[in-house]
Amino acid sequence: MCILYVGQQLRTGCNVSSVMQILNQPLAPQTLILLNQLLQQIKVLQQYMQQQAVVQVQPLKGGSNAVLHISVQITKTKQQIQNLQVTQ
């Protein structure tokens, strides 16, 4: 099974039974490693997006620098996710 397909299925928020079907299929060790990396990057992306929301609502001293830094990190993380999704 292609990591791109697994990642797309998990990312699109498919129902629980579909996720269970995917997770119950035997996966090659490299696929498991890539899936783990993908899930870690999605978690990192969620954390950056939460930080961005907080900084935008509650601007701090040097807030524009913080927003820029977080935006750059979000872009980098999205690129890493895309790179993992095309790895086969």
KAGIPE-V839376 format. One record per helix or strand of 3 or more residues. SS is the DSSP state (h for helix, s for strand). FROM is the first residue (numbers start at 1). LEN is the number of residues. If there is no record, write none. Layout:
((SS/FROM/LEN) (SS/FROM/LEN))
This chain:
((h/3/9) (h/16/9) (h/29/29) (h/63/24))
